Amino acid sequence: MKPSKPELPAFQIIKDTLLKEIQSGKWKEGDAIPAETALATQFGVSRMTVNRAVRELTSEQILTRIQGSGTYVAQQKYQATLVEIKSIAEEIRSRGHNHRSELHKLEAEAASEQLAAEFQVKPGHPLFHSVIVHFENEIAIQVEDRWVNSSVTPDYLQQDFSSMTPNEYLVAVAPLQGVDYSIEAMQPPKQIAEMLHISSKEACLVLHRKTRSLGMIATSVTMWHPGKRYQFAGSF
């Protein structure tokens, strides 16, 4: 049984619609969006309601306003982050290697108080939890432990993650608004070590990442990598 979607306020519906137009490629970087008066007529709301949606997208650097000219799709800057938001499968294939994955968990769970605070929802809010091990040429290089907000991607449990990664699915359905991340070296819990086929005494590189989409916290993921088999790299 799918969780019911909460009713969204009018400004959020407009905001989500504009985001989807951008994410789908209908409006590209530098394109002008319709005037607020036109959007107000389209959605049957006041211009003030439209203005709030546009102001929030502007503050999130999705749109940019030019005095006396109009509002345009801003240049997106997420590719400049140290850890690029891309699929582990894509990363592996770019090296000319083979990728496969093993699904260890895919289920709905009620948000604990800790997770509710992280996702900014009420305790008990339905979240989706997936645990997947990724292999490069049959060597385990990542355990992906991901929590997903059901309000952002209600169809998450119906996906076949043997044919695509959660990242590839989420990029397609949840336009990215922002990312927070941290990296640390940690010894893995016994269960993680077993999935990576390493000793629990072997250090791992651990990436914690939280993403925002549609005005909400969309995902919180912890990715464990064997320190001897993996490195983070980037360029500016």
C-alpha positions in Angstrom: 0.0 0.0 0.0 1.5 3.3 -1.1 1.6 6.2 1.5 -0.7 9.0 0.7 0.8 12.3 -0.4 0.3 15.3 1.8 -1.7 18.1 0.2 0.7 20.8 -0.9 0.1 24.6 -0.7 -0.5 26.4 -4.0 3.0 28.1 -4.1 4.7 24.6 -3.6 2.7 23.1 -6.5 3.8 26.0 -8.7 7.4 25.7 -7.5 7.4 21.9 -8.2 6.0 22.5 -11.6 8.6 25.0 -12.5 11.3 22.7 -11.2 10.0 19.8 -13.3 10.0 21.9 -16.5 13.7 22.7 -15.8 14.6 19.2 -14.9 12.9 17.8 -18.0 14.9 20.1 -20.3 11.9 22.1 -21.5 13.6 25.1 -20.0 17.3 25.2 -20.2 20.0 27.4 -18.6 19.5 31.0 -19.7 15.8 30.5 -20.8 13.3 33.0 -19.7 10.4 31.6 -17.7 6.8 33.0 -18.1 6.0 36.3 -16.4 4.4 36.1 -12.9 1.1 37.5 -14.3 1.0 34.7 -16.9 1.8 32.0 -14.3 -0.9 33.4 -12.0 -3.5 33.1 -14.8 -2.2 29.6 -15.7 -2.6 28.3 -12.1 -5.6 30.3 -11.1 -3.9 32.0 -8.1 -2.8 35.4 -7.0 0.4 36.9 -8.3 1.6 37.0 -4.7 1.4 33.2 -4.6 3.4 32.9 -7.8 5.9 35.5 -6.4 6.7 33.3 -3.4 7.4 30.3 -5.6 9.7 32.3 -7.8 11.4 34.0 -4.9 12.2 30.7 -3.3 13.6 29.2 -6.5 15.7 32.4 -6.9 17.1 32.1 -3.4 18.0 28.4 -4.1 19.8 29.6 -7.2 17.5 27.6 -9.6 16.3 30.9 -11.1 17.9 34.3 -11.5 16.2 37.7 -11.8 17.5 40.4 -14.0 16.1 43.9 -13.2 14.0 45.2 -16.0 14.4 42.1 -18.1 12.8 39.1 -16.5 13.4 35.8 -14.7 15.7 33.1 -16.2 16.9 29.6 -15.5 20.2 30.0 -13.6 23.4 28.2 -14.4 23.5 25.1 -12.3 26.5 24.7 -10.1 26.2 21.3 -8.5 28.9 19.8 -10.9 31.5 21.9 -9.1 31.2 20.2 -5.8 34.1 18.1 -4.6 32.1 14.9 -4.8 30.1 14.9 -8.0 26.6 13.6 -7.8 26.7 10.7 -10.3 26.0 7.0 -10.4 28.6 4.5 -9.1 27.7 2.4 -12.1 28.6 5.3 -14.4 31.9 5.8 -12.6 32.8 2.2 -13.0 31.9 2.0 -16.6 33.9 5.2 -17.3 37.0 3.1 -16.3 36.0 0.4 -18.8 35.1 -2.0 -16.0 32.0 -4.1 -15.3 29.4 -3.1 -12.7 26.9 -5.2 -10.9 25.0 -4.8 -7.6 23.4 -6.9 -4.9 20.2 -5.7 -3.2 20.2 -6.4 0.5 17.2 -4.3 1.6 14.4 -2.4 0.0 11.5 -1.6 2.4 9.3 1.1 4.0 10.0 2.1 7.5 8.5 4.7 9.9 10.8 7.5 10.7 12.4 7.4 14.1 12.8 10.6 16.1 16.4 10.9 14.8 15.4 10.4 11.2 12.4 12.6 11.5 14.6 15.4 12.7 17.1 14.8 9.8 14.3 14.8 7.2 12.3 17.6 8.9 9.2 15.5 9.1 7.1 14.1 11.9 8.1 10.9 13.7 6.4 8.0 12.0 6.5 9.6 8.5 7.0 6.8 5.9 10.6 6.6 4.6 12.1 4.1 2.2 15.3 2.2 3.1 17.6 0.5 0.7 20.9 -1.2 1.2 22.9 -2.1 -2.0 26.4 -3.5 -2.5 28.1 -2.3 -5.7 30.9 -4.4 -7.4 33.6 -3.4 -9.8 34.8 -6.4 -11.8 33.3 -8.7 -9.1 35.1 -6.8 -6.2 32.9 -5.1 -3.7 33.8 -1.4 -3.6 30.7 0.3 -2.0 27.9 -0.4 0.4 25.1 2.2 -0.3 22.8 2.6 2.8 20.1 5.0 1.7 17.0 6.6 3.3 14.5 8.2 0.9 11.6 10.6 1.7 8.4 8.9 0.5 6.8 12.4 -0.2 9.5 13.1 -2.9 9.6 9.7 -4.6 6.5 7.6 -3.7 7.3 4.9 -6.3 10.8 4.1 -4.9 9.9 0.6 -3.8 8.6 -0.4 -7.2 12.0 0.2 -9.0 14.3 -2.5 -10.3 17.6 -1.6 -8.9 19.3 -4.5 -10.6 19.0 -2.6 -13.9 19.7 0.9 -12.6 21.1 2.5 -9.5 19.0 4.5 -7.0 21.1 7.6 -8.0 20.1 7.2 -11.7 16.4 6.9 -10.7 16.4 9.8 -8.3 18.2 12.1 -10.7 15.4 11.4 -13.2 12.4 12.0 -10.9 13.6 14.4 -8.2 15.3 17.6 -9.5 18.3 18.4 -7.3 18.2 21.6 -5.3 21.1 21.2 -3.0 23.6 18.9 -1.4 25.4 18.6 2.0 28.1 16.0 2.5 31.0 15.0 4.6 33.8 12.3 4.3 35.5 10.5 7.1 37.7 7.4 7.8 35.9 4.8 9.9 36.2 1.2 10.9 33.1 -0.6 9.5 30.5 -2.4 11.6 30.6 -6.2 11.3 27.7 -6.3 8.8 29.2 -3.7 6.5 32.6 -5.4 6.6 31.0 -8.7 5.6 29.2 -7.1 2.7 32.5 -5.6 1.5 34.4 -8.9 2.2 37.0 -7.1 4.4 38.1 -7.3 8.0 36.2 -5.1 10.4 39.6 -3.7 11.4 40.2 -2.4 7.9 39.5 1.4 7.6 36.8 2.6 5.2 36.2 5.9 3.5 32.7 6.9 4.4 30.7 9.5 2.5 27.6 10.9 4.2 25.4 12.9 1.8 22.0 14.6 2.1 20.1 16.0 -0.9 17.2 18.4 -1.2 14.5 18.3 -3.9 11.1 19.9 -4.3 11.5 22.0 -1.2 12.1 18.9 1.0 15.0 16.7 2.3 14.9 14.0 -0.4 17.6 11.5 0.6 20.2 10.7 3.3 22.8 8.2 2.2 25.9 6.7 3.8 28.3 5.1 1.4 31.1 2.8 2.7 34.2 2.2 0.6 37.2 -0.1 1.5 40.1 2.3 2.1 42.5 0.1 0.1 40.3 -0.2 -2.9 38.8 3.3 -3.3 39.8 7.0 -3.5 37.9 10.2 -3.9 39.1 12.5 -6.6 37.9 15.7 -8.3 39.0 18.7 -10.2 38.0 22.4 -10.4 
